[in-house]
Amino acid sequence: MIERVVIMTFKPELIAEFMAIFDGSAKKIRAFQGNFGLKLLQNTSIPHQLTTYSLWESEDALNRYRHSELFEGTWSKTKVLFAEKPIAFSNVVVRGPI
């Protein structure tokens, strides 16, 4: 299982535009083969910084999504809204549960 985190800092005035993009894509991403969940988190100190947290069956499943038309369409609309370069990384659980 891969846990994917993408931290995105937006231009504050464009948060509503990103929320509309996310709301239009989230159901499709959750239904993508190999996806086991997707959350959108908002930083309590920096409200225009949002983080996606997603669970993927494997690195291959994540890469299939990252090379899909769904990702390309969503990302092309999202990346123009950034105030800073996003930070993305993947994790595997080495100890758990919480």
N, CA, C and O of each residue as an XYZ file, in Angstrom:
392
protein
N       0.852     -1.173      0.000
C       0.000      0.000      0.000
C       0.899      1.238      0.000
O       1.853      1.335      0.772
N       0.574      2.167     -0.872
C       1.293      3.436     -0.996
C       0.405      4.551     -0.442
O      -0.772      4.650     -0.789
N       0.980      5.380      0.414
C       0.297      6.567      0.910
C       0.938      7.775      0.227
O       2.123      8.053      0.414
N       0.154      8.474     -0.553
C       0.655      9.601     -1.349
C       0.203     10.914     -0.728
O      -0.976     11.094     -0.423
N       1.144     11.825     -0.543
C       0.874     13.134      0.035
C       1.327     14.195     -0.964
O       2.452     14.153     -1.463
N       0.451     15.134     -1.246
C       0.802     16.257     -2.118
C       0.385     17.538     -1.399
O      -0.802     17.778     -1.176
N       1.381     18.364     -1.037
C       1.145     19.624     -0.333
C       1.160     20.747     -1.371
O       2.136     20.931     -2.099
N       0.062     21.485     -1.419
C      -0.100     22.517     -2.443
C      -0.434     23.852     -1.781
O      -1.363     23.939     -0.978
N       0.318     24.873     -2.117
C       0.053     26.225     -1.622
C      -0.502     27.034     -2.785
O       0.153     27.209     -3.813
N      -1.712     27.519     -2.601
C      -2.420     28.228     -3.659
C      -2.388     29.731     -3.443
O      -2.154     30.216     -2.336
N      -2.626     30.448     -4.518
C      -2.892     31.879     -4.396
C      -4.216     31.963     -3.621
O      -5.205     31.357     -4.035
N      -4.247     32.699     -2.511
C      -5.438     32.694     -1.654
C      -6.752     32.961     -2.392
O      -7.779     32.360     -2.075
N      -6.718     33.838     -3.348
C      -7.950     34.192     -4.069
C      -8.424     33.088     -5.018
O      -9.507     33.190     -5.593
N      -7.609     32.025     -5.186
C      -7.958     30.945     -6.115
C      -8.361     29.644     -5.424
O      -8.540     28.619     -6.082
N      -8.504     29.683     -4.102
C      -8.896     28.479     -3.357
C     -10.249     27.946     -3.832
O     -10.391     26.741     -4.035
N     -11.231     28.807     -4.010
C     -12.565     28.363     -4.445
C     -12.491     27.676     -5.806
O     -13.200     26.700     -6.050
N     -11.646     28.177     -6.678
C     -11.482     27.559     -7.997
C     -10.892     26.152     -7.856
O     -11.335     25.221     -8.530
N      -9.892     25.999     -6.980
C      -9.340     24.662     -6.761
C     -10.381     23.732     -6.150
O     -10.484     22.574     -6.555
N     -11.147     24.214     -5.192
C     -12.169     23.368     -4.561
C     -13.151     22.840     -5.604
O     -13.578     21.688     -5.528
N     -13.506     23.665     -6.562
C     -14.412     23.221     -7.629
C     -13.751     22.137     -8.478
O     -14.405     21.165     -8.857
N     -12.469     22.294     -8.777
C     -11.736     21.266     -9.538
C     -11.685     19.971     -8.741
O     -11.954     18.896     -9.277
N     -11.340     20.074     -7.455
C     -11.265     18.881     -6.606
C     -12.626     18.183     -6.533
O     -12.717     16.968     -6.705
N     -13.676     18.956     -6.279
C     -15.013     18.369     -6.169
C     -15.438     17.679     -7.462
O     -16.154     16.678     -7.426
N     -15.000     18.209     -8.605
C     -15.337     17.598     -9.885
C     -14.522     16.355    -10.212
O     -14.939     15.550    -11.045
N     -13.366     16.183     -9.571
C     -12.469     15.064     -9.873
C     -12.413     13.990     -8.798
O     -12.073     12.846     -9.098
N     -12.736     14.325     -7.558
C     -12.510     13.417     -6.427
C     -13.209     12.071     -6.596
O     -12.608     11.027     -6.343
N     -14.446     12.085     -7.011
C     -15.204     10.831     -7.168
C     -14.545      9.935     -8.221
O     -14.471      8.718     -8.048
N     -14.071     10.538     -9.302
C     -13.410      9.779    -10.372
C     -12.069      9.221     -9.891
O     -11.710      8.092    -10.226
N     -11.330     10.009     -9.108
C     -10.044      9.533     -8.579
C     -10.278      8.372     -7.627
O      -9.572      7.365     -7.687
N     -11.273      8.507     -6.743
C     -11.590      7.424     -5.800
C     -12.013      6.148     -6.523
O     -11.806      5.046     -6.015
N     -12.602      6.297     -7.703
C     -13.050      5.134     -8.479
C     -11.948      4.573     -9.378
O     -12.131      3.521     -9.990
N     -10.819      5.251     -9.465
C      -9.724      4.817    -10.333
C      -9.186      3.476     -9.819
O      -9.012      3.288     -8.615
N      -8.931      2.569    -10.730
C      -8.445      1.242    -10.345
C      -7.156      1.354     -9.528
O      -6.185      1.974     -9.962
N      -7.161      0.750     -8.352
C      -5.995      0.766     -7.486
C      -6.032      1.840     -6.412
O      -5.156      1.877     -5.549
N      -7.048      2.731     -6.448
C      -7.170      3.758     -5.413
C      -8.050      3.236     -4.291
O      -9.104      2.649     -4.533
N      -7.601      3.460     -3.049
C      -8.341      3.011     -1.877
C      -8.776      4.164     -0.986
O      -9.227      3.938      0.137
N      -8.651      5.389     -1.464
C      -9.134      6.521     -0.689
C      -8.427      7.804     -1.054
O      -7.294      7.800     -1.535
N      -9.123      8.907     -0.813
C      -8.608     10.240     -1.108
C      -9.220     11.214     -0.110
O     -10.435     11.231      0.087
N      -8.370     12.027      0.518
C      -8.811     13.087      1.423
C      -8.165     14.387      1.002
O      -7.075     14.408      0.430
N      -8.867     15.481      1.298
C      -8.303     16.811      1.121
C      -8.211     17.448      2.500
O      -9.209     17.548      3.214
N      -7.020     17.875      2.868
C      -6.757     18.471      4.174
C      -6.388     19.940      4.000
O      -5.779     20.324      3.002
N      -6.764     20.759      4.983
C      -6.418     22.174      4.946
C      -5.566     22.517      6.161
O      -5.912     22.169      7.290
N      -4.458     23.195      5.926
C      -3.558     23.612      6.988
C      -4.279     24.619      7.890
O      -4.842     25.601      7.406
N      -4.259     24.370      9.198
C      -4.962     25.265     10.126
C      -4.271     26.615     10.286
O      -4.915     27.595     10.663
N      -2.987     26.680     10.009
C      -2.238     27.941     10.138
C      -2.130     28.701      8.827
O      -2.009     29.926      8.815
N      -2.174     27.958      7.713
C      -2.046     28.555      6.379
C      -3.236     28.065      5.550
O      -3.115     27.065      4.842
N      -4.379     28.747      5.624
C      -5.599     28.243      4.995
C      -5.524     28.031      3.481
O      -6.308     27.262      2.924
N      -4.589     28.708      2.815
C      -4.470     28.518      1.364
C      -3.482     27.388      1.027
O      -3.086     27.230     -0.128
N      -3.090     26.609      2.040
C      -2.255     25.426      1.808
C      -3.128     24.184      2.042
O      -3.622     23.944      3.144
N      -3.294     23.420      0.983
C      -4.121     22.220      1.022
C      -3.261     21.014      0.682
O      -2.296     21.111     -0.076
N      -3.628     19.883      1.253
C      -2.875     18.653      1.059
C      -3.821     17.543      0.640
O      -4.865     17.333      1.259
N      -3.448     16.836     -0.415
C      -4.195     15.630     -0.738
C      -3.467     14.445     -0.121
O      -2.238     14.373     -0.128
N      -4.250     13.526      0.410
C      -3.743     12.299      1.010
C      -4.505     11.167      0.334
O      -5.726     11.069      0.458
N      -3.780     10.318     -0.378
C      -4.450      9.227     -1.092
C      -3.758      7.900     -0.823
O      -2.561      7.846     -0.543
N      -4.534      6.844     -0.916
C      -4.036      5.483     -0.716
C      -4.109      4.730     -2.036
O      -5.122      4.763     -2.734
N      -3.013      4.050     -2.363
C      -2.908      3.328     -3.631
C      -2.462      1.898     -3.382
O      -1.658      1.626     -2.490
N      -2.987      1.006     -4.172
C      -2.663     -0.416     -4.060
C      -1.158     -0.669     -4.185
O      -0.597     -1.511     -3.483
N      -0.516      0.077     -5.095
C       0.907     -0.131     -5.369
C       1.459      1.093     -6.096
O       0.713      1.976     -6.519
N       2.775      1.121     -6.228
C       3.418      2.183     -7.004
C       2.944      2.129     -8.459
O       2.752      3.168     -9.090
N       2.755      0.916     -8.987
C       2.250      0.777    -10.359
C       0.864      1.397    -10.514
O       0.597      2.074    -11.507
N      -0.019      1.173     -9.542
C      -1.366      1.759     -9.604
C      -1.283      3.282     -9.574
O      -1.968      3.964    -10.337
N      -0.443      3.808     -8.690
C      -0.263      5.265     -8.622
C       0.271      5.796     -9.944
O      -0.205      6.821    -10.432
N       1.242      5.123    -10.525
C       1.810      5.578    -11.799
C       0.805      5.486    -12.940
O       0.813      6.331    -13.836
N      -0.063      4.473    -12.923
C      -1.119      4.407    -13.955
C      -2.017      5.635    -13.854
O      -2.398      6.223    -14.866
N      -2.346      6.009    -12.631
C      -3.150      7.217    -12.441
C      -2.381      8.458    -12.902
O      -2.934      9.310    -13.598
N      -1.114      8.560    -12.515
C      -0.324      9.747    -12.854
C      -0.113      9.908    -14.361
O       0.208     11.001    -14.828
N      -0.289      8.838    -15.114
C      -0.149      8.902    -16.573
C      -1.508      8.839    -17.281
O      -1.571      8.624    -18.491
N      -2.578      9.026    -16.533
C      -3.922      8.924    -17.106
C      -4.424     10.286    -17.586
O      -3.899     11.331    -17.203
N      -5.449     10.246    -18.429
C      -6.103     11.472    -18.888
C      -6.754     12.201    -17.717
O      -6.791     13.431    -17.688
N      -7.269     11.438    -16.750
C      -7.896     12.042    -15.579
C      -6.888     12.907    -14.826
O      -7.180     14.057    -14.497
N      -5.716     12.365    -14.554
C      -4.685     13.148    -13.859
C      -4.252     14.343    -14.697
O      -4.191     15.466    -14.197
N      -3.954     14.108    -15.956
C      -3.472     15.196    -16.821
C      -4.470     16.351    -16.862
O      -4.083     17.516    -16.773
N      -5.757     16.023    -16.998
C      -6.777     17.069    -17.053
C      -6.913     17.820    -15.740
O      -7.040     19.045    -15.726
N      -6.887     17.080    -14.635
C      -7.019     17.696    -13.320
C      -5.789     18.533    -12.987
O      -5.904     19.668    -12.523
N      -4.610     17.959    -13.229
C      -3.361     18.646    -12.873
C      -3.154     19.901    -13.719
O      -2.673     20.911    -13.208
N      -3.505     19.856    -14.988
C      -3.297     21.027    -15.848
C      -4.134     22.213    -15.377
O      -3.704     23.359    -15.504
N      -5.322     21.952    -14.836
C      -6.165     23.024    -14.313
C      -5.691     23.496    -12.938
O      -5.864     24.661    -12.578
N      -5.095     22.583    -12.178
C      -4.689     22.877    -10.798
C      -3.373     23.638    -10.735
O      -3.254     24.604     -9.980
N      -2.390     23.222    -11.511
C      -1.040     23.773    -11.347
C      -0.944     25.268    -11.641
O      -0.024     25.924    -11.150
N      -1.843     25.812    -12.408
C      -1.810     27.248    -12.693
C      -2.300     28.090    -11.510
O      -2.189     29.316    -11.531
N      -2.839     27.436    -10.488
C      -3.384     28.133     -9.323
C      -2.379     28.256     -8.174
O      -2.665     28.905     -7.168
N      -1.200     27.634     -8.321
C      -0.233     27.581     -7.231
C       0.455     28.915     -6.983
O       0.741     29.678     -7.906
N       0.712     29.171     -5.696
C       1.552     30.293     -5.289
C       2.992     29.829     -5.104
O       3.925     30.627     -5.191
N       3.167     28.525     -4.845
C       4.491     27.923     -4.650
C       4.513     26.559     -5.320
O       3.471     25.974     -5.617
N       5.710     26.072     -5.548
C       5.864     24.735     -6.112
C       5.318     23.701     -5.118
O       5.631     23.772     -3.929
N       4.506     22.741     -5.585
C       3.977     21.727     -4.670
C       5.066     20.763     -4.200
O       6.115     20.624     -4.829
N       4.790     20.114     -3.097
C       5.678     19.088     -2.545
C       4.903     17.782     -2.572
O       3.800     17.702     -2.032
N       5.473     16.754     -3.200
C       4.786     15.466     -3.299
C       5.736     14.353     -2.891
O       6.922     14.374     -3.220
N       5.193     13.380     -2.171
C       5.999     12.224     -1.795
C       5.096     11.041     -1.498
O       3.922     11.197     -1.163
N       5.671      9.859     -1.628
C       4.964      8.612     -1.356
C       5.595      7.932     -0.143
O       6.795      8.048      0.103
N       4.760      7.226      0.602
C       5.204      6.524      1.807
C       4.652      5.106      1.823
O       3.637      4.807      1.193
N       5.335      4.253      2.549
C       4.789      2.946      2.923
C       4.818      2.885      4.440
O       5.710      3.445      5.077
N       3.848      2.211      5.009
C       3.805      2.056      6.458
C       4.839      1.026      6.874
O       4.870     -0.083      6.340
N       5.678      1.388      7.816
C       6.670      0.445      8.329
C       6.343      0.008      9.765
O       6.871     -0.998     10.239
N       5.491      0.747     10.445
C       4.984      0.386     11.767
C       3.551      0.863     11.848
O       3.224      1.907     11.286
N       2.720      0.161     12.503
C       1.333      0.575     12.672
C       0.591     -0.502     13.393
O       1.209     -1.516     13.719
N      -0.627     -0.381     13.660
C      -1.484      0.801     13.406
C      -1.250      1.894     14.447
O      -0.414      1.770     15.343
N      -2.022      2.961     14.292
C      -1.906      4.097     15.202
C      -2.354      3.666     16.592
O      -2.338      4.471     17.523
